[in-house]
């Protein structure tokens, strides 16, 4: 009897593993794979932007006139 229960448990585990594999393969990578590490250099400015340059050019023009 215990051998029958063991075989049944092994079959249930096998079916569960196959089901889990099918689910994870059908999901997009964003849900399954861990997110990429945080890279702050992608989000912070590296220097003055176009608005700053525009202000400095306008202030030079105004000072000349």
C-alpha positions in Angstrom: 0.0 0.0 0.0 2.8 2.5 0.9 4.5 1.7 -2.4 1.3 2.7 -4.2 1.1 6.0 -2.3 4.7 6.7 -3.0 4.2 6.2 -6.8 1.1 8.4 -6.6 3.0 11.2 -4.8 5.9 11.0 -7.3 3.4 11.3 -10.2 1.8 14.3 -8.5 5.2 15.9 -8.1 6.1 15.3 -11.7 2.8 16.8 -12.9 3.3 19.8 -10.6 6.9 20.3 -12.0 5.7 20.1 -15.6 2.9 22.5 -14.9 5.2 25.0 -13.3 7.6 24.7 -16.2 4.8 25.4 -18.7 3.6 28.4 -16.7 7.0 30.0 -16.4 7.8 29.5 -20.1 4.5 31.2 -21.1 5.0 34.3 -18.9 7.0 37.2 -20.2 10.6 37.5 -19.0 9.8 40.5 -16.8 7.7 38.4 -14.5 10.1 35.4 -14.3 13.6 36.9 -14.4 14.9 39.1 -11.6 15.0 42.8 -12.5 18.3 44.3 -13.7 20.4 46.0 -11.1 19.8 49.7 -10.4 22.1 52.0 -12.5 22.0 55.6 -11.2 24.1 56.9 -14.0 21.1 56.2 -16.4 18.8 58.5 -14.4 20.9 61.5 -13.3 22.1 64.3 -15.4 25.7 64.3 -16.4 26.0 68.0 -16.9 24.0 71.2 -17.7 21.2 70.5 -20.1 19.9 72.6 -23.0 17.8 74.9 -20.8 20.9 75.9 -18.9 22.8 76.6 -22.1 19.9 78.6 -23.5 19.8 80.8 -20.3 23.6 81.5 -20.5 23.3 82.4 -24.2 20.4 84.7 -23.5 22.2 86.4 -20.6 25.2 87.1 -22.8 23.1 88.6 -25.5 21.2 90.8 -23.0 24.5 92.0 -21.4 25.9 93.0 -24.9 22.9 95.2 -25.7 
